[in-house]
């Protein structure tokens, strides 16, 4: 479950980061501030990557506790 949440955060963060950066440099117009999209995209992308790297999945934790 944690890996799925991390993957959603990485994908959503990457999309938001790309749209935000494109909006900052003027090649794309959205209804919200491009700086907000870029900053939130960066935060979600980095936190999703760190969850993928350092957290064990709930299935692995359950298997370790049974032994």
Helices and strands as residue ranges (DSSP letters): H 2-24, H 34-54, H 58-66
